[in-house]
Amino acid sequence: MPRINKKKIFFLLGLLGMSQGFAEKLHLQGSSQGGKVVFLSDQSAWAIAPEDLAISSLWLLPAPIQVVQAEDFSVYPFLLTNLHSNTSVHASCIHGKQ
């Protein structure tokens, strides 16, 4: 039986916008504290990893956002990708879907 490559599956599902239960189309609705917290169209709020603040602080509204589970950050277990700028940040959900 062939081995299943979970990373490839998450990547492919992420391309379809369906990874980890986030099948709906999400958009950036706002941010606060210089990009430390971002708010998405589903009313969720996300804390951004400190090393990614230079990226999230430059995101413009209303960018489409893809949310997938990250495998490399335990404190910030999700990866938010701005589909307009093709940039990503590590994040932790502080309100809403997880």
Secondary structure per residue as TSV (DSSP state, phi and psi in degrees):
chain	resnum	aa	ss	phi	psi
A	1	M	-	360.0	132.6
A	2	P	-	-70.4	149.3
A	3	R	-	-74.3	143.3
A	4	I	-	-93.1	125.2
A	5	N	-	-91.3	101.8
A	6	K	H	-63.7	-35.1
A	7	K	H	-62.2	-41.8
A	8	K	H	-66.1	-39.1
A	9	I	H	-64.5	-46.8
A	10	F	H	-60.4	-40.2
A	11	F	H	-63.4	-47.6
A	12	L	H	-65.3	-41.4
A	13	L	H	-65.1	-37.6
A	14	G	H	-61.6	-39.2
A	15	L	H	-61.4	-31.9
A	16	L	T	-85.7	-4.6
A	17	G	T	74.5	26.0
A	18	M	-	-121.8	11.1
A	19	S	G	-73.6	135.8
A	20	Q	G	55.9	35.3
A	21	G	G	85.4	8.4
A	22	F	-	-104.9	61.6
A	23	A	-	-77.3	-22.7
A	24	E	S	-75.0	157.4
A	25	K	-	-77.0	121.6
A	26	L	E	-109.1	148.2
A	27	H	E	-133.7	149.4
A	28	L	E	-70.3	123.2
A	29	Q	E	-102.4	-21.3
A	30	G	E	172.1	175.9
A	31	S	E	-150.3	164.7
A	32	S	E	-144.3	165.5
A	33	Q	G	55.9	43.2
A	34	G	G	65.8	31.7
A	35	G	G	92.0	4.6
A	36	K	T	-67.5	-30.7
A	37	V	E	-129.7	132.4
A	38	V	E	-119.4	149.2
A	39	F	E	-117.7	132.9
A	40	L	E	-108.4	168.2
A	41	S	T	-65.2	-16.6
A	42	D	T	-89.2	13.5
A	43	Q	S	73.7	12.5
A	44	S	-	-83.8	154.2
A	45	A	E	-124.3	140.4
A	46	W	E	-130.8	129.4
A	47	A	E	-84.6	131.5
A	48	I	E	-97.2	140.5
A	49	A	-	-59.1	135.9
A	50	P	G	-52.5	-37.3
A	51	E	G	-72.0	-8.8
A	52	D	G	-107.0	3.9
A	53	L	H	-62.4	-32.3
A	54	A	H	-63.3	-26.0
A	55	I	H	-84.1	-54.4
A	56	S	H	-64.9	-28.7
A	57	S	T	-68.7	-16.1
A	58	L	T	-98.5	-4.9
A	59	W	-	-67.2	136.2
A	60	L	-	-104.6	149.1
A	61	L	T	-82.0	154.1
A	62	P	T	-97.7	88.4
A	63	A	-	-75.6	140.3
A	64	P	E	-70.7	137.2
A	65	I	E	-122.7	135.6
A	66	Q	E	-108.1	134.8
A	67	V	E	-116.6	124.0
A	68	V	E	-135.3	157.9
A	69	Q	E	-76.2	130.5
A	70	A	-	-89.9	149.2
A	71	E	S	-104.3	-5.2
A	72	D	S	-111.8	-1.5
A	73	F	-	-130.9	115.2
A	74	S	S	-80.3	-35.5
A	75	V	S	-74.5	-33.2
A	76	Y	S	-120.1	81.0
A	77	P	-	-80.3	3.8
A	78	F	E	-123.3	155.0
A	79	L	E	-116.7	119.7
A	80	L	E	-100.5	125.6
A	81	T	E	-116.4	125.2
A	82	N	E	-81.4	113.4
A	83	L	T	-76.0	-15.0
A	84	H	T	-77.7	-46.0
A	85	S	T	-96.1	-7.6
A	86	N	T	56.4	40.5
A	87	T	E	-118.6	150.5
A	88	S	E	-128.9	151.6
A	89	V	E	-135.5	149.9
A	90	H	E	-83.8	139.7
A	91	A	E	-147.4	161.0
A	92	S	E	-127.0	132.1
A	93	C	E	-74.2	124.1
A	94	I	E	-109.1	-8.8
A	95	H	E	-159.9	130.2
A	96	G	S	102.8	-148.0
A	97	K	-	-62.9	146.1
A	98	Q	-	-134.9	360.0
